[in-house]
């Protein structure tokens, strides 16, 4: 498995090999929800291609984009490390 995600590419070889058994490729479909606000975050997503959009609900029930994560980032790491639920 080769990495296109910047966070994974900058790891040293020993660190990448130590992490590799925990990594699993996942295909996320358009409009698929990976976290719901308030739910526990159990997985971290290192985006290899495409984008993940963080959405926030506004008062009338609509959602608005508040952030985008691409190959340069990771989704859910802060929540997993702190054991806090999803904020978005």
Contact map, one row per residue, 1 for C-alpha under 8 A:
1110000000000000000000000000000000000000000000000000000000000000000000000000000000000000
1111000000000000000000000000000000000000000000000000000000000000000000000000000000000000
1111110110000000000000000000000000000000000000010000000000000000000000000000000000000000
0111110110000000000000000000000000000000000000011000000000000000000000100000000000000000
0011111110000000000000000000000000000000000001111000000000000000000000111000000000000000
0011111111000000000000000000000000000000000000000000000000000000000000111000000000000000
0000111111100000000000000000000000000000000001000000000000000000000000011100000000000000
0011111111100001000000000000000000000000000001000000000000000000000000000000000000000000
0011111111100000000000000000000000000000000000000000000000000000000000000000000000000000
0000011111110000000000000000000000000000000000000000000000000000000000000000000000000000
0000001111111011000000000000000000000000000000000000000000000000000000000000000000000000
0000000001111111000000000000000000000000000000000000000000000000000000000000000000000000
0000000000111111100000000000000000000000000000000000000000000000000000000000000000000000
0000000000011111110000000000000000000000000000000000000000000000000000000000000000000000
0000000000111111111000000000000000000000000000000000000000000000000000000000000000000000
0000000100111111111100000000000000000000000000000000000000000000000000000000000000000000
0000000000001111111110000000000000000000000000000000000000000000000000000000000000000000
0000000000000111111110000000000000000000000000000000000000000000000000000000000000000000
0000000000000011111111100000000000000000000000000000000000000000000000000000000000000000
0000000000000001111111100000000000000000000000000000000000000000000000000000000000000000
0000000000000000111111100000000000000000000000000000000000000000000000000000000000000000
0000000000000000001111110000000000000000000000000000000000000000000000000000000000000000
0000000000000000001111111000000000000000000000000000000000000000000000000000000000000000
0000000000000000000001111100000000000000000000000000000000000000000000000000000000000000
0000000000000000000000111110000000000000000000000000000000000000000000000000000000000000
0000000000000000000000011111000000000000000000000000000000000000000000000000000000000000
0000000000000000000000001111100000000000000000000000000000000000000000000000000000000000
0000000000000000000000000111110100000000000000000000000000000000000000000000000000000000
0000000000000000000000000011111100000000000000000000000000000000000000000000000000000000
0000000000000000000000000001111100000000000000000000000000000000000000000000000000000000
0000000000000000000000000000111110000000000000000000000000000000000000000000000000000000
0000000000000000000000000001111111000000000000000000000000000000000000000000000000000000
0000000000000000000000000000001111110000000000000000000000000000000000000000000000000000
0000000000000000000000000000000111110000000000000000000000000000000000000000000000000000
0000000000000000000000000000000011111010100000000000000000000000000000000000000000000101
0000000000000000000000000000000011111110000000000000000000000000000000000000000000000101
0000000000000000000000000000000000111110000000000000000000000000000000000000000000001111
0000000000000000000000000000000000011111000000000000000000000000000000000000000000001111
0000000000000000000000000000000000111111100000000000000000000000000000000000000000001100
0000000000000000000000000000000000000111110000000000000000000000000000000000000000111100
0000000000000000000000000000000000100011111100000000000000000000000000000001001100111100
0000000000000000000000000000000000000001111100000000000000000000000000000000000100000000
0000000000000000000000000000000000000000111110000000000000000000000000000001000100000000
0000000000000000000000000000000000000000111111000000000000000000000000000111100100000000
0000000000000000000000000000000000000000001111100000000000000000000000000111000000000000
0000101100000000000000000000000000000000000111110000000000000000000000101110000000000000
0000100000000000000000000000000000000000000011111111000000000000000011111110000000000000
0011100000000000000000000000000000000000000001111100000000000000000001100000000000000000
0001100000000000000000000000000000000000000000111110000000000000000001100000000000000000
0000000000000000000000000000000000000000000000111111000000000000000001100000000000000000
0000000000000000000000000000000000000000000000101111100000000000000111100000000000000000
0000000000000000000000000000000000000000000000100111110000000000000111000000000000000000
0000000000000000000000000000000000000000000000000011111000000000111110000000000000000000
0000000000000000000000000000000000000000000000000001111100000000111110000000000000000001
0000000000000000000000000000000000000000000000000000111110000011111000000000000000000001
0000000000000000000000000000000000000000000000000000011111000011110000000000000000000001
0000000000000000000000000000000000000000000000000000001111101111000000000000000000000000
0000000000000000000000000000000000000000000000000000000111111111000000000000000000000000
0000000000000000000000000000000000000000000000000000000011111100000000000000000000000000
0000000000000000000000000000000000000000000000000000000001111100000000000000000000000000
0000000000000000000000000000000000000000000000000000000011111110000000000000000000000000
0000000000000000000000000000000000000000000000000000000011111111000000000000000000000000
0000000000000000000000000000000000000000000000000000001111001111100000000000000000000000
0000000000000000000000000000000000000000000000000000001111000111110000000000000000000000
0000000000000000000000000000000000000000000000000000111100000011111100000000000000000000
0000000000000000000000000000000000000000000000000000111100000001111100000000000000000000
0000000000000000000000000000000000000000000000000000111000000000111110000000000000000000
0000000000000000000000000000000000000000000000000011110000000000111111000000000000000000
0000000000000000000000000000000000000000000000100011110000000000001111111110000000000000
0000000000000000000000000000000000000000000000111111000000000000000111111100000000000000
0001110000000000000000000000000000000000000001111110000000000000000011111100000000000000
0000111000000000000000000000000000000000000000100000000000000000000011111100000000000000
0000111000000000000000000000000000000000000001100000000000000000000011111110000000000000
0000001000000000000000000000000000000000000111100000000000000000000011111111100000000000
0000000000000000000000000000000000000000000111100000000000000000000010001111100000000000
0000000000000000000000000000000000000000101110000000000000000000000000000111111100000100
0000000000000000000000000000000000000000000100000000000000000000000000000111111110000000
0000000000000000000000000000000000000000000000000000000000000000000000000001111111000000
0000000000000000000000000000000000000000100000000000000000000000000000000001111111111100
0000000000000000000000000000000000000000111100000000000000000000000000000001111111110000
0000000000000000000000000000000000000000000000000000000000000000000000000000111111100000
0000000000000000000000000000000000000000000000000000000000000000000000000000011111110000
0000000000000000000000000000000000000001100000000000000000000000000000000000001111111000
0000000000000000000000000000000000000001100000000000000000000000000000000000001101111100
0000000000000000000000000000000000001111100000000000000000000000000000000000001000111110
0000000000000000000000000000000000111111100000000000000000000000000000000001001000011111
0000000000000000000000000000000000001100000000000000000000000000000000000000000000001111
0000000000000000000000000000000000111100000000000000011100000000000000000000000000000111
